[in-house]
């Protein structure tokens, strides 16, 4: 699976997360290396880096500055689902490595 030049928006997130449907992720991929810049909603700017396996699963690390000027960091595992329209939906399990170190889940969809 190749995520290069695809854009994603969250459709759901647990309460302790900072992304919302106002957040836009722009993925870039070369080989199995994935990166993304993102912003919107509570997030002034964020960046992620990850590795994509042969099934399209992504293991990533992220850091972002929120609208309170806090630097937040975390880890995430994303599992893809191909929708009937051919677009990708990612089911994410994430955990803050800063702040309260809580865990959550989110779903993002290709735009």
C-alpha positions as CSV (number, residue, x, y, z in Angstrom):
1,X,0.0,0.0,0.0
2,X,1.3,3.4,-0.9
3,X,0.2,6.5,1.0
4,X,2.2,9.0,-1.0
5,X,0.5,12.4,-1.6
6,X,-2.8,11.3,0.1
7,X,-4.6,13.6,2.4
8,X,-6.5,12.4,5.5
9,X,-9.0,14.0,8.0
10,X,-10.1,12.5,11.4
11,X,-13.7,11.4,11.6
12,X,-13.5,10.3,15.2
13,X,-11.1,10.6,18.2
14,X,-11.2,9.9,21.9
15,X,-11.6,12.9,24.2
16,X,-8.0,13.1,25.2
17,X,-6.8,13.5,21.6
18,X,-6.1,16.8,19.9
19,X,-7.0,16.1,16.3
20,X,-10.5,16.9,14.9
21,X,-12.2,17.1,11.6
22,X,-10.4,20.5,11.2
23,X,-7.0,18.7,11.1
24,X,-5.6,17.8,7.7
25,X,-2.7,15.3,7.3
26,X,-0.7,15.3,4.1
27,X,1.2,12.0,3.8
28,X,4.4,11.4,1.8
29,X,5.9,8.0,1.3
30,X,9.2,6.8,-0.3
31,X,9.6,3.0,0.0
32,X,8.4,2.0,3.4
33,X,9.2,5.4,5.0
34,X,6.2,7.6,5.7
35,X,6.1,11.2,6.7
36,X,3.3,13.8,7.2
37,X,2.8,17.4,8.1
38,X,-0.5,18.3,9.6
39,X,-2.3,21.3,11.2
40,X,-5.8,22.5,11.9
41,X,-8.2,22.8,14.9
42,X,-6.2,22.6,18.1
43,X,-3.0,21.8,16.3
44,X,-0.8,24.7,15.1
45,X,1.7,22.3,13.4
46,X,2.6,18.7,13.6
47,X,4.8,16.2,12.0
48,X,4.9,12.4,12.0
49,X,7.4,9.8,10.8
50,X,6.6,6.1,10.4
51,X,7.3,2.8,8.7
52,X,4.7,1.0,6.5
53,X,4.7,-2.8,6.5
54,X,3.7,-5.2,3.7
55,X,0.0,-5.1,4.8
56,X,-0.1,-1.2,4.9
57,X,0.0,-1.0,8.7
58,X,1.9,2.1,9.9
59,X,4.1,2.3,13.1
60,X,4.7,6.0,13.7
61,X,6.0,8.6,16.1
62,X,4.5,12.1,16.1
63,X,5.1,15.6,17.6
64,X,3.0,18.6,17.5
65,X,2.5,22.1,18.9
66,X,-1.1,22.7,20.1
67,X,-3.0,25.9,20.4
68,X,-1.8,26.3,24.1
69,X,1.8,26.3,22.7
70,X,2.5,23.0,24.3
71,X,4.9,20.5,22.5
72,X,3.2,17.1,22.5
73,X,4.7,13.8,21.5
74,X,3.3,10.3,21.0
75,X,3.3,6.9,19.3
76,X,0.6,5.4,17.0
77,X,-0.2,2.2,15.2
78,X,-2.5,2.6,12.2
79,X,-4.3,-0.3,10.4
80,X,-5.8,0.4,6.9
81,X,-9.3,-0.5,5.7
82,X,-10.2,0.0,2.0
83,X,-13.7,1.5,1.7
84,X,-16.1,0.6,-1.1
85,X,-15.2,3.9,-2.9
86,X,-11.5,2.8,-2.9
87,X,-10.5,5.4,-0.3
88,X,-8.4,4.4,2.7
89,X,-9.7,4.6,6.3
90,X,-7.1,4.2,9.0
91,X,-7.9,2.8,12.5
92,X,-5.4,4.2,15.0
93,X,-4.3,3.2,18.4
94,X,-2.2,5.9,19.9
95,X,-0.5,6.9,23.2
96,X,0.9,10.2,24.4
97,X,4.6,10.0,25.4
98,X,4.3,13.5,26.9
99,X,1.7,15.1,29.2
100,X,-0.6,12.6,31.0
101,X,0.7,9.6,28.9
102,X,-2.9,8.5,28.2
103,X,-4.0,6.3,25.4
104,X,-6.7,6.7,22.8
105,X,-8.2,5.7,19.4
106,X,-9.0,7.6,16.3
107,X,-10.2,7.0,12.8
108,X,-9.0,9.1,9.8
109,X,-10.2,8.9,6.2
110,X,-8.7,9.7,2.9
111,X,-10.1,12.9,1.4
